[in-house]
Amino acid sequence: MACCAVVLIWAASGPFFGFSDTWQLIINTSTTIVTFLMVFLIQNTQNRDTAALQAKLDELLLTSAAQDSFIGIEHLSEEEVQKFRDECAAAAEKVMKAGERPAENRDSGGGNGKKRAKAASRRLSAKATGLRKKSPVAVDKAPA
């Protein structure tokens, strides 16, 4: 509703000020500033959404039979992430050559799922603490 009011005020103010150069300058400057602020608002929203998604994925990794080493890789440098990608590609190629599915090679977790989750949580906490010390990027606390 506020947007409609602003557009109506803008439309009415043009003829009132005779569409002068000053009026155009003020309108163009205002729209540029609003656009600039909207970019930051959208970026902030996307960053919060990405952080929430990463936390959810980390929790899934903690509670599943997946490799715990993937937890928190979004905080690594580009070179370290590329190393993970290369390792995954090599493992996938090895599995494809053997004719097996990756799920067949994994431990189903059985009774040691809670132990694995606690151990992974401790590793994640240690990683996060180390990252806070050496990285300017804020890292959220690991789940307890």
KARALIN-V648476 format. One record per residue. N is the residue number from 1. PHI is phi in radians with two decimals (NA if undefined). BURIAL is b if it has 24 or more other ideal C-beta (glycine too) atoms within 12 Angstrom, else e. Layout:
n = [N,N]
phi = [PHI,PHI]
burial = [BURIAL,BURIAL]
//
This chain:
n = [1,2,3,4,5,6,7,8,9,10,11,12,13,14,15,16,17,18,19,20,21,22,23,24,25,26,27,28,29,30,31,32,33,34,35,36,37,38,39,40,41,42,43,44,45,46,47,48,49,50,51,52,53,54,55,56,57,58,59,60,61,62,63,64,65,66,67,68,69,70,71,72,73,74,75,76,77,78,79,80,81,82,83,84,85,86,87,88,89,90,91,92,93,94,95,96,97,98,99,100,101,102,103,104,105,106,107,108,109,110,111,112,113,114,115,116,117,118,119,120,121,122,123,124,125,126,127,128,129,130,131,132,133,134,135,136,137,138,139,140,141,142,143,144]
phi = [NA,-1.13,-1.11,-1.10,-1.11,-1.10,-1.12,-1.13,-1.10,-1.06,-1.14,-1.34,-1.32,-1.02,-1.11,-1.07,-1.64,1.20,0.86,-1.19,-1.09,-1.12,-1.06,-1.10,-1.11,-1.14,-1.11,-1.13,-1.12,-1.09,-1.17,-1.15,-1.14,-1.09,-1.08,-1.05,-1.16,-1.13,-1.07,-1.15,-1.10,-1.14,-1.11,-1.09,-1.10,-1.13,-1.12,-1.14,-1.12,-1.13,-1.11,-1.14,-1.11,-1.13,-1.11,-1.16,-1.13,-1.07,-1.13,-1.11,-1.13,-1.12,-1.72,-1.96,-1.57,-1.23,-1.20,-1.27,-1.16,-1.43,-1.18,1.42,-1.22,-1.18,-1.64,-1.44,-1.29,-1.06,-1.16,-1.18,-1.15,-1.11,-1.09,-1.06,-1.12,-1.13,-1.10,-1.13,-1.11,-1.14,-1.14,-1.13,-1.12,-1.10,-1.15,-1.14,-1.15,-1.36,1.31,-1.89,-1.66,-1.00,-1.15,-1.23,-1.57,-1.60,-1.31,-1.27,1.72,0.86,-1.50,-1.72,-1.07,-1.17,-1.10,-1.12,-1.11,-1.15,-1.11,-1.14,-1.11,-1.12,-1.12,-1.11,-1.08,-1.14,-1.09,-1.10,-1.11,-1.13,-1.20,-1.10,-1.28,-1.85,-2.02,-1.30,-1.40,-1.24,-2.05,-1.19,-1.13,-1.30,-1.12,-1.46]
burial = [e,e,e,e,e,e,e,e,e,e,e,e,e,e,e,e,e,e,e,e,e,e,e,e,e,e,e,e,e,e,e,e,e,e,e,e,e,e,e,e,e,e,e,e,e,e,e,e,e,e,e,e,e,b,b,e,e,b,e,e,b,b,e,e,e,b,e,b,e,b,b,b,b,b,b,e,e,e,e,e,e,e,e,e,e,e,e,e,e,e,e,e,e,e,e,e,e,e,e,e,e,e,e,e,e,e,e,e,e,e,e,e,e,e,e,b,b,e,e,b,b,e,b,b,b,e,b,b,e,e,b,e,e,e,e,e,e,e,b,b,e,b,e,e]
//
